[in-house]
Amino acid sequence: MPLTWTHQLDNIDWDELTALYHAAPLGKKNPAGLKTAFTNSLFKCFAYEDGKLVGVGRALADGVDCSYICDVAVLPSHQGIGLGKEIVNRLVELSRGHKKIILYAVPGKEPFYRKFGFKRMSTAMAIFEDQALAFKRGYIDEA
């Protein structure tokens, strides 16, 4: 079945999007929070198969300096067939013209993103809502 793509928020079922993130698995995200995050993101990418949401991603961008690709998720039934790659390709292309494109990934997925030209940053830092959990999951180190 061919995929249908959209970059618009019209007709997004936020509960369906929440379920996709949970299944991917990228954690529990609530519908209202996702609506806020996607509304505030300059670039969005939604992939549907037969009317069902199967893949998604977004990029926070300022239009000039920085675009930050995040929240790329694909249903397990559609992983391993190139859908995640297509979502990232589309978001990178939409982000062209920015001085830098940054990507935040789940630990262990770095080899996948290197294929797009992403390099590890030596100066990236973060403050997480739950610093201990971020450390436990490998997102930050003790330094």
RODO-2510 file (C-alpha; in nm, 4 decimals, decimal comma):
residues 143
     n   res          X          Y          Z
     1     m     0,0000     0,0000     0,0000
     2     p     0,1450     0,3409    -0,0931
     3     l     0,1973     0,6028     0,1742
     4     t     0,0230     0,9382     0,1919
     5     w     0,2336     1,2257     0,3258
     6     t     0,1319     1,5535     0,4841
     7     h     0,3127     1,8393     0,6526
     8     q    -0,0069     1,9987     0,7818
     9     l    -0,1779     1,9733     1,1191
    10     d    -0,5256     1,9663     0,9695
    11     n    -0,7138     1,6539     1,0761
    12     i    -0,4391     1,5169     1,3017
    13     d    -0,5794     1,2741     1,5569
    14     w    -0,3690     1,3590     1,8625
    15     d    -0,4739     1,0403     2,0420
    16     e    -0,3556     0,8356     1,7440
    17     l    -0,0253     1,0249     1,7507
    18     t     0,0081     0,9541     2,1246
    19     a    -0,0469     0,5834     2,0566
    20     l     0,2167     0,5858     1,7816
    21     y     0,4810     0,7296     2,0171
    22     h     0,3907     0,4752     2,2826
    23     a     0,4138     0,1866     2,0316
    24     a     0,7363     0,3092     1,8669
    25     p     0,8403     0,3061     2,1685
    26     l     0,9347     0,6666     2,2427
    27     g     0,7576     0,7031     2,5744
    28     k     0,4282     0,8329     2,6959
    29     k     0,3359     1,1672     2,5449
    30     n    -0,0012     1,3237     2,6080
    31     p    -0,2199     1,4505     2,3224
    32     a    -0,2298     1,8116     2,4458
    33     g     0,1482     1,8225     2,4810
    34     l     0,1957     1,6786     2,1327
    35     k    -0,0446     1,9323     1,9855
    36     t     0,1548     2,2135     2,1456
    37     a     0,4890     2,0678     2,0341
    38     f     0,3817     2,0112     1,6739
    39     t     0,2021     2,3457     1,6493
    40     n     0,5217     2,5208     1,7602
    41     s     0,7413     2,3238     1,5182
    42     l     0,8166     2,4880     1,1847
    43     f     0,8421     2,1539     1,0026
    44     k     0,6270     1,8436     1,0461
    45     c     0,6060     1,5194     0,8570
    46     f     0,3235     1,2652     0,8866
    47     a     0,3069     0,9359     0,6938
    48     y    -0,0221     0,7488     0,6557
    49     e    -0,0997     0,4085     0,5144
    50     d    -0,4618     0,3412     0,4286
    51     g    -0,5659     0,6293     0,6561
    52     k    -0,3620     0,5050     0,9542
    53     l    -0,0737     0,7123     1,0954
    54     v     0,2413     0,4979     1,0643
    55     g     0,5286     0,7477     1,0916
    56     v     0,5987     1,1005     1,2088
    57     g     0,8698     1,3543     1,2803
    58     r     0,9127     1,7242     1,3415
    59     a     1,1747     1,9977     1,3481
    60     l     1,1876     2,3075     1,5635
    61     a     1,3416     2,5739     1,3454
    62     d     1,3924     2,9491     1,3424
    63     g     1,4151     2,9844     0,9641
    64     v     1,7780     3,0995     0,9597
    65     d     2,0224     2,9649     1,2151
    66     c     1,9102     2,6360     1,3668
    67     s     1,6753     2,3505     1,2916
    68     y     1,6401     2,0766     1,5522
    69     i     1,4975     1,7452     1,4292
    70     c     1,3210     1,5453     1,6974
    71     d     1,0425     1,3022     1,7765
    72     v     1,0943     1,0792     1,4715
    73     a     0,8791     0,7720     1,5324
    74     v     0,7600     0,4781     1,3241
    75     l     0,5124     0,2067     1,4195
    76     p     0,6935    -0,1232     1,4874
    77     s     0,5010    -0,2842     1,1996
    78     h     0,6633    -0,0314     0,9633
    79     q     1,0160    -0,0227     1,1055
    80     g     1,3019    -0,1566     0,8965
    81     i     1,1478    -0,0684     0,5592
    82     g     1,2994     0,2774     0,5128
    83     l     1,0134     0,4854     0,6504
    84     g     1,2225     0,6407     0,9286
    85     k     1,4909     0,7208     0,6718
    86     e     1,2350     0,8924     0,4496
    87     i     1,0993     1,0992     0,7393
    88     v     1,4496     1,2150     0,8344
    89     n     1,5338     1,2880     0,4688
    90     r     1,2214     1,5016     0,4358
    91     l     1,2950     1,6941     0,7574
    92     v     1,6584     1,7503     0,6570
    93     e     1,5457     1,8785     0,3183
    94     l     1,2889     2,1106     0,4762
    95     s     1,5656     2,2354     0,7099
    96     r     1,8110     2,3185     0,4295
    97     g     1,9298     2,6766     0,4454
    98     h     1,9746     2,6744     0,8222
    99     k     2,3349     2,7178     0,9401
   100     k     2,3050     2,3999     1,1442
   101     i     2,0685     2,1067     1,1674
   102     i     2,0758     1,9367     1,5063
   103     l     1,9262     1,6009     1,5923
   104     y     1,8527     1,4464     1,9303
   105     a     1,8405     1,0662     1,9235
   106     v     1,7769     0,7719     2,1507
   107     p     2,1128     0,6312     2,2679
   108     g     2,2242     0,3527     2,0360
   109     k     2,0612     0,5012     1,7257
   110     e     2,3632     0,7172     1,6361
   111     p     2,4813     0,4876     1,3515
   112     f     2,1438     0,5308     1,1786
   113     y     2,1718     0,9105     1,1855
   114     r     2,5375     0,9142     1,0770
   115     k     2,4134     0,7890     0,7390
   116     f     2,2529     1,1315     0,6883
   117     g     2,5744     1,3170     0,7703
   118     f     2,5050     1,3908     1,1368
   119     k     2,8168     1,4067     1,3564
   120     r     2,8447     1,3811     1,7334
   121     m     2,8733     1,7243     1,8967
   122     s     3,1423     1,7632     2,1595
   123     t     2,9777     2,0607     2,3279
   124     a     2,6097     1,9662     2,3390
   125     m     2,4590     1,9874     2,6865
   126     a     2,1111     1,9525     2,8318
   127     i     1,9014     2,0005     3,1402
   128     f     1,6369     1,7289     3,1711
   129     e     1,3237     1,7401     3,3799
   130     d     1,4464     1,4139     3,5388
   131     q     1,8278     1,4289     3,5327
   132     a     1,8679     1,0918     3,7099
   133     l     1,6469     0,9139     3,4550
   134     a     1,8299     1,0831     3,1652
   135     f     2,1589     0,9581     3,3091
   136     k     2,0202     0,6054     3,3585
   137     r     1,8986     0,5939     2,9967
   138     g     2,2338     0,7125     2,8618
   139     y     2,1332     1,0593     2,7424
   140     i     2,3803     1,2424     2,9661
   141     d     2,6957     1,1572     3,1558
   142     e     2,8108     1,2609     3,4998
   143     a     3,0586     1,5223     3,3793
***
